[in-house]
Structures are given as structure tokens and as C-alpha cells.
Amino acid sequence: MLPVIAIFDVGKTNKKLFLFDEQYNVLFEKSECFPETKDEGGDACEDLQLLTEWIKTSLHEVSTMKDVTLKAINFSSYGASFVHIDREGRPVAPLYNYLKPYPASLKQQFYDSYGGELAFSMHTASPSLGNLNSGLQLYWIKKQHPELFDKIHYSLHLPQYLSSLVTGRRYSDITSIGCHTGMWNFSQNRYHEWLYREGIINKLPPIFPCDQSIRTEYQNKPLLSGVGLHDSSAALIPYLANFTEPFVLISTGTWCISLNPFNQSPLTAEELKQDCLSYMEYRGKPIKASRLFAGYEHEQQVKRL
């Protein structure tokens, strides 16, 4: 039986499963699109139950294949999306869409409390983006839905939630934390002070190194699992491993993102105004980036046509 690695690549539109052999040849691939559901406020969001069932069903399908044996697994997924779980690992809230409108008064209250919008954006290497700054989702829950906040044991970014379905362990990951979340102070290279002041830091599980694996079992067989990666940061890894000459990687999907691993200058106020930001690559190094919402726009115009 051929040893294989399974990779789940969960995008906003397409959910994909790949099986790779030890030479990184793709042996199997499948793709699914799921209808969205709605959260309690009537806003469209990912159907978390449907996604969870698809992951489990697909994993079972791989385990029953006659000619391959599953040795390792990892997950990449879009960012700015938290799965809020209780102590048993059960989701206690919808997977809120990062396009969900953020209350203007609450946003103003937040920035008034933490040094102003520009200073905060400079420290966290991201423009002010509402729910796309996923840390502010937790601030919104604490301030406007305290009963839900009390139910949350851990808030996992989506890649780490998917990994926990296999390992049963809950971790955070630097590529998800460092992806326009408003949670990481890039100048100090640590969590931002506001998370401690608001008592939100206790809702975040420990950080696991994304270049290490978790030893687990699936159907009584040993399995190595990654902790999960933010998809744009994951896209950089093979290029960083194989190229030393400077390059810019254009990662396309719902967002078209230009990532420059070779520009180490801090973000300027002007760059932030033009929607530039920094991502965190898997070794904890900032990656300068610019974004265009081109994939989403394409999808909307196709629907209109």
C-alpha cells in the first residue's frame, strides 16, 4: 500500500482534498462547494456542521481506500474566522462571516480605548477591517453577547479547528494569529496588550509550532497531523523552500494577494491606507502583502450575469 499525505484546503468557495505520495505527486483530488447558512442576525455564513461532516466523511473515505495508507494530514483554510467551542470541543456559535458588518459605535469605542485607529493599525500591521480583524470578533462577542462569551472555552481559527477534529487537541498557530487579526503586536513580537486587558487571552489556546506535527491515531492506526495553516501563508512555503532569488507570490482565490517575503520595511501609514498589511509566515517572520477582492467580485458579477 502506498503511503500518502492528506491535505484539506478549505476556501471560502471551494473545499478541496488532495492525497500526495512521498514525491508530492497528486494521487487523488476532490472538490466540493457548499451552500451558506445564516447566523442569528440573518447574515450569510459558512455552514460549520456541513463542513465538519464533510471533513469526517472524506477522511473515512481515504481510510477505506485499498491501495493507499494514510500517514499524515494537514489543513489550510481561509483566515479571519473563529470557531468558538466549549470544554468538550463543541461549537457554541456560528462561524461568523468576516464580511459581516461591524457595529460602527463599537469599533469607535475599541479604537478610543486602544490608542486610535492609525496607531493600532501600525502596531498590528493591518488596516482597520471590521470583522476581517478577527480579534475584534471576540471583542464584539464580549461586549454585545456576554452570555455567549461565557460559554466559550476556546476560540480556534478555522484551520486549527479542522486539525482538532482529527487530533482532539486545541492549539493556536502563528500564521492565523498574524493574519490581519488585530491580535499580534508586530513591533513587540507578542500578543497585543488589549487581549490581556479584556480577558480575551484566556480564550486562546497555546501556540503550537506549525513546522512540527502532532502524533495521534485514526481508526487505531498512527497518524501525524499538522496544526493547520492560514492558506495564504501556506501557499508561500514551497516557494520559500525552493527559491532564494527575490520574488513576489500572487495567491489567487476569493482574495488575490501579492506576498513579498523580501521587503522587511515596516508598513507606513500610506501603505495601510492602500490596504497593505503584513502576514506572518510559518517561522514567525512578517511578510508584506497587498490585496484585491477580485475573486469575490468575479463571483458576484458571474451571478449577476
Backbone torsions as a table, in degrees:
resi	resn	phi	psi	omega
1	MET	NA	137.9	-173.9
2	LEU	-81.9	125.8	176.6
3	PRO	-68.3	136.6	-179.5
4	VAL	-135.5	156.4	172.0
5	ILE	-111.6	131.8	177.0
6	ALA	-100.2	132.6	175.7
7	ILE	-123.9	121.6	171.3
8	PHE	-96.1	122.8	179.0
9	ASP	-115.5	102.3	-171.5
10	VAL	-102.8	104.4	176.5
11	GLY	-97.1	172.9	177.9
12	LYS	-62.3	-36.9	-176.7
13	THR	-100.5	-52.0	-175.0
14	ASN	-110.0	135.9	174.1
15	LYS	-110.1	123.9	-172.6
16	LYS	-126.0	149.9	172.4
17	LEU	-126.2	130.2	176.4
18	PHE	-122.6	143.9	168.2
19	LEU	-115.1	125.9	179.3
20	PHE	-112.2	144.3	170.0
21	ASP	-86.1	-173.9	-174.8
22	GLU	-71.4	-13.2	175.3
23	GLN	-98.9	10.3	179.0
24	TYR	66.2	25.7	170.3
25	ASN	-81.2	138.9	178.0
26	VAL	-79.1	117.7	-179.4
27	LEU	-96.8	-24.1	-175.2
28	PHE	-154.9	143.0	179.1
29	GLU	-150.6	137.9	171.4
30	LYS	-145.2	153.3	-175.7
31	SER	-137.0	143.0	179.4
32	GLU	-135.3	150.0	170.1
33	CYS	-121.9	132.1	-177.6
34	PHE	-113.2	143.3	172.4
35	PRO	-67.8	145.4	177.8
36	GLU	-78.0	161.0	171.5
37	THR	-113.8	-166.8	179.2
38	LYS	-127.7	145.7	175.4
39	ASP	-82.1	-176.7	-175.0
40	GLU	-67.0	-17.0	177.6
41	GLY	-92.7	1.9	179.5
42	GLY	86.8	6.3	178.8
43	ASP	-88.4	142.6	-179.8
44	ALA	-63.7	142.0	178.1
45	CYS	-154.9	165.7	177.2
46	GLU	-60.3	138.6	174.7
47	ASP	-82.9	95.0	-172.7
48	LEU	-63.9	-38.1	179.5
49	GLN	-63.8	-43.4	179.0
50	LEU	-62.5	-44.1	179.4
51	LEU	-63.4	-44.5	-179.7
52	THR	-61.1	-44.7	179.7
53	GLU	-64.5	-37.9	179.3
54	TRP	-65.2	-41.5	177.8
55	ILE	-59.9	-48.0	-177.0
56	LYS	-66.8	-42.1	179.6
57	THR	-65.1	-42.1	-179.1
58	SER	-66.3	-39.1	178.4
59	LEU	-64.6	-40.6	177.2
60	HIS	-64.1	-39.0	178.5
61	GLU	-60.3	-43.0	179.2
62	VAL	-64.2	-41.2	-176.6
63	SER	-66.6	-20.7	-179.3
64	THR	-97.6	-0.5	177.4
65	MET	-66.1	138.6	-171.8
66	LYS	-79.3	-25.3	-169.9
67	ASP	-108.2	2.0	179.6
68	VAL	-131.7	157.4	174.0
69	THR	-129.2	126.2	-174.2
70	LEU	-78.0	120.9	-178.0
71	LYS	-106.7	-32.0	-175.6
72	ALA	-153.0	161.2	-176.8
73	ILE	-150.2	147.8	171.3
74	ASN	-152.1	170.7	-173.0
75	PHE	-135.8	137.8	165.6
76	SER	-125.5	148.2	-174.1
77	SER	-157.0	161.6	175.5
78	TYR	-64.6	155.8	-174.4
79	GLY	-97.3	-165.9	177.2
80	ALA	56.5	30.5	-176.3
81	SER	-138.1	118.3	-179.6
82	PHE	-101.9	140.7	165.5
83	VAL	-107.1	119.4	-177.1
84	HIS	-96.7	121.2	-173.6
85	ILE	-122.5	157.5	174.3
86	ASP	-89.7	-171.4	-176.4
87	ARG	-64.3	-25.5	179.2
88	GLU	-88.3	0.2	179.5
89	GLY	86.5	10.8	-179.6
90	ARG	-88.9	133.5	177.1
91	PRO	-61.3	137.1	-179.7
92	VAL	-114.4	4.2	-178.8
93	ALA	-151.4	162.4	174.1
94	PRO	-65.5	163.8	172.3
95	LEU	-84.6	86.9	-172.7
96	TYR	-58.5	136.6	-178.6
97	ASN	-73.9	135.0	179.2
98	TYR	-68.7	-8.6	174.5
99	LEU	-91.4	-1.9	178.4
100	LYS	-60.4	131.0	-179.2
101	PRO	-58.6	138.7	179.9
102	TYR	-100.6	133.7	-177.9
103	PRO	-58.4	124.2	-175.2
104	ALA	-61.7	-40.6	-177.9
105	SER	-67.3	-37.2	179.1
106	LEU	-69.3	-39.1	177.0
107	LYS	-61.0	-44.3	178.6
108	GLN	-63.9	-41.7	178.2
109	GLN	-59.5	-42.1	-179.1
110	PHE	-62.5	-50.6	-176.5
111	TYR	-69.3	-32.0	175.1
112	ASP	-63.3	-32.7	-178.0
113	SER	-79.7	-23.9	-170.5
114	TYR	-128.1	44.9	165.2
115	GLY	91.3	2.6	179.8
116	GLY	94.2	155.3	-172.7
117	GLU	-62.4	-45.9	-175.6
118	LEU	-67.5	-47.7	-179.3
119	ALA	-61.4	-42.8	179.3
120	PHE	-62.8	-43.2	-179.9
121	SER	-63.8	-37.8	178.4
122	MET	-64.4	-43.2	-178.8
123	HIS	-66.7	-39.4	-173.9
124	THR	-97.2	2.5	173.8
125	ALA	57.5	40.9	178.9
126	SER	-153.1	141.4	171.3
127	PRO	-62.6	167.4	173.9
128	SER	-76.7	115.2	-169.5
129	LEU	-128.1	14.1	179.9
130	GLY	65.8	-129.0	-177.9
131	ASN	-69.0	-15.2	172.8
132	LEU	-67.8	-22.4	166.7
133	ASN	-83.8	88.2	-165.5
134	SER	-61.1	-25.8	175.9
135	GLY	-59.5	-32.4	179.7
136	LEU	-70.1	-19.5	172.5
137	GLN	-62.5	-41.0	179.1
138	LEU	-68.0	-35.7	176.4
139	TYR	-63.4	-42.5	178.3
140	TRP	-62.3	-44.2	179.2
141	ILE	-63.3	-43.8	-178.0
142	LYS	-63.0	-43.4	-174.2
143	LYS	-79.9	-36.2	-172.2
144	GLN	-111.0	-14.5	177.7
145	HIS	-136.5	62.0	-174.9
146	PRO	-59.6	-30.6	179.6
147	GLU	-66.6	-35.4	175.1
148	LEU	-70.7	-41.8	179.0
149	PHE	-55.8	-40.5	-179.4
150	ASP	-67.7	-27.0	179.9
151	LYS	-76.6	-22.7	-174.0
152	ILE	-75.8	122.2	171.5
153	HIS	-87.7	-49.4	176.9
154	TYR	-137.9	147.2	169.3
155	SER	-111.1	118.4	-178.1
156	LEU	-109.7	133.3	169.4
157	HIS	-64.5	154.2	-169.5
158	LEU	-53.4	-44.1	179.9
159	PRO	-59.3	-37.0	-178.0
160	GLN	-75.5	-30.5	173.7
161	TYR	-64.2	-44.5	-179.5
162	LEU	-62.3	-41.4	176.7
163	SER	-62.3	-38.2	-178.1
164	SER	-66.4	-22.7	177.0
165	LEU	-63.3	-28.0	-179.5
166	VAL	-93.2	-44.7	-171.6
167	THR	-90.6	-23.9	-173.6
168	GLY	73.8	8.6	-178.1
169	ARG	-114.1	147.2	-175.2
170	ARG	-113.6	122.1	-179.8
171	TYR	-138.3	163.4	166.4
172	SER	-103.8	168.3	-176.2
173	ASP	-143.2	137.5	-172.4
174	ILE	-65.4	-29.9	-179.2
175	THR	-70.7	-29.8	176.4
176	SER	-80.4	-40.5	179.0
177	ILE	-64.1	-37.1	-175.3
178	GLY	-90.2	23.3	-176.8
179	CYS	-116.2	86.0	179.6
180	HIS	39.2	44.1	-178.0
181	THR	-91.4	-20.2	-171.7
182	GLY	74.1	14.5	-175.3
183	MET	-106.5	-22.6	-172.8
184	TRP	-109.2	128.0	174.7
185	ASN	-87.1	102.7	-174.2
186	PHE	-67.3	-33.2	-178.8
187	SER	-71.2	-30.2	179.4
188	GLN	-101.6	-8.2	179.1
189	ASN	55.8	49.9	177.0
190	ARG	-159.7	171.8	175.2
191	TYR	-56.3	144.7	178.7
192	HIS	-70.4	148.0	-175.6
193	GLU	-57.3	-30.2	-173.5
194	TRP	-63.9	-29.1	179.3
195	LEU	-64.4	-34.1	178.3
196	TYR	-74.7	-42.8	-178.0
197	ARG	-63.7	-34.5	-178.2
198	GLU	-89.3	-3.2	-179.0
199	GLY	71.9	18.7	-178.7
200	ILE	-84.8	-23.6	-177.8
201	ILE	-56.8	-29.5	-178.8
202	ASN	-71.6	-15.6	179.0
203	LYS	-88.4	-1.4	-176.1
204	LEU	-107.9	122.2	-179.4
205	PRO	-70.4	167.9	-178.7
206	PRO	-62.2	152.2	-180.0
207	ILE	-80.5	131.1	177.7
208	PHE	-108.8	135.9	-179.9
209	PRO	-62.8	126.7	-174.5
210	CYS	-78.1	-6.6	174.5
211	ASP	-97.4	13.4	174.1
212	GLN	-117.7	165.4	-177.8
213	SER	-121.1	159.2	179.7
214	ILE	-104.6	126.6	177.5
215	ARG	-80.9	122.9	-179.3
216	THR	-143.2	-169.8	177.3
217	GLU	-134.9	148.4	171.0
218	TYR	-134.9	121.1	-176.4
219	GLN	51.6	47.4	176.0
220	ASN	65.2	19.5	175.7
221	LYS	-118.9	140.9	-179.2
222	PRO	-63.9	143.5	-178.3
223	LEU	-147.8	137.3	173.3
224	LEU	-97.9	133.2	-179.9
225	SER	-128.1	138.9	170.1
226	GLY	-80.5	167.7	-178.1
227	VAL	-86.4	-6.8	-178.1
228	GLY	96.4	148.0	-176.0
229	LEU	-134.4	148.3	169.5
230	HIS	-65.4	135.1	-166.7
231	ASP	-63.5	-40.4	-179.6
232	SER	-66.1	-38.2	177.0
233	SER	-68.1	-37.2	178.5
234	ALA	-64.3	-36.3	-178.4
235	ALA	-61.1	-27.0	-177.9
236	LEU	-75.7	-26.9	-166.0
237	ILE	-56.6	-50.7	-178.4
238	PRO	-63.6	-28.9	179.5
239	TYR	-75.1	-40.5	176.6
240	LEU	-64.1	-31.6	-179.0
241	ALA	-76.1	-23.6	-171.0
242	ASN	-116.2	-11.3	-176.7
243	PHE	-128.0	137.6	175.7
244	THR	-110.5	-22.5	176.0
245	GLU	-69.2	142.6	-179.5
246	PRO	-58.2	140.4	178.2
247	PHE	-150.1	163.0	168.0
248	VAL	-118.1	129.1	178.6
249	LEU	-97.7	127.1	174.4
250	ILE	-101.6	112.1	-178.9
251	SER	-100.9	119.4	-174.4
252	THR	-107.0	151.0	179.8
253	GLY	169.5	-140.6	174.3
254	THR	-57.3	-41.7	170.4
255	TRP	-107.0	143.0	167.7
256	CYS	-100.9	115.0	-170.9
257	ILE	-120.1	125.9	174.4
258	SER	-97.3	117.9	-176.2
259	LEU	-111.4	127.1	-178.4
260	ASN	-119.0	99.8	-178.6
261	PRO	-75.4	-3.0	-171.8
262	PHE	-111.7	6.6	176.1
263	ASN	-109.2	105.3	-174.8
264	GLN	-98.0	3.2	-178.7
265	SER	-70.3	142.8	178.8
266	PRO	-63.2	151.9	176.8
267	LEU	-63.8	137.9	175.9
268	THR	-94.9	165.7	177.8
269	ALA	-60.8	-37.9	-179.9
270	GLU	-65.8	-41.1	178.3
271	GLU	-64.2	-40.2	177.4
272	LEU	-61.9	-39.3	178.2
273	LYS	-63.6	-27.5	179.9
274	GLN	-94.2	17.9	174.0
275	ASP	72.1	22.9	171.7
276	CYS	-81.2	156.8	-178.4
277	LEU	-158.5	178.2	174.4
278	SER	-119.2	136.1	170.7
279	TYR	-99.4	166.0	175.4
280	MET	-112.5	123.0	177.8
281	GLU	-82.4	172.9	-165.9
282	TYR	-65.2	-17.5	177.8
283	ARG	-95.7	6.8	176.7
284	GLY	86.7	22.7	-178.7
285	LYS	-106.3	132.8	-179.6
286	PRO	-66.6	140.6	177.8
287	ILE	-122.1	119.9	-179.2
288	LYS	-74.8	141.5	-173.6
289	ALA	-149.5	155.6	169.0
290	SER	-129.8	157.1	-171.2
291	ARG	-135.5	150.6	171.9
292	LEU	-137.9	132.5	-174.9
293	PHE	-82.1	45.6	-167.4
294	ALA	-73.7	-38.4	-179.7
295	GLY	-64.4	-41.6	178.3
296	TYR	-64.6	-43.6	-179.6
297	GLU	-62.7	-40.8	177.2
298	HIS	-59.0	-45.1	-179.6
299	GLU	-61.2	-43.1	-179.7
300	GLN	-66.5	-39.4	-178.7
301	GLN	-71.4	-34.0	175.0
302	VAL	-62.7	-42.8	177.8
303	LYS	-61.8	-41.9	-178.7
304	ARG	-63.9	-41.7	178.8
305	LEU	-65.9	NA	NA
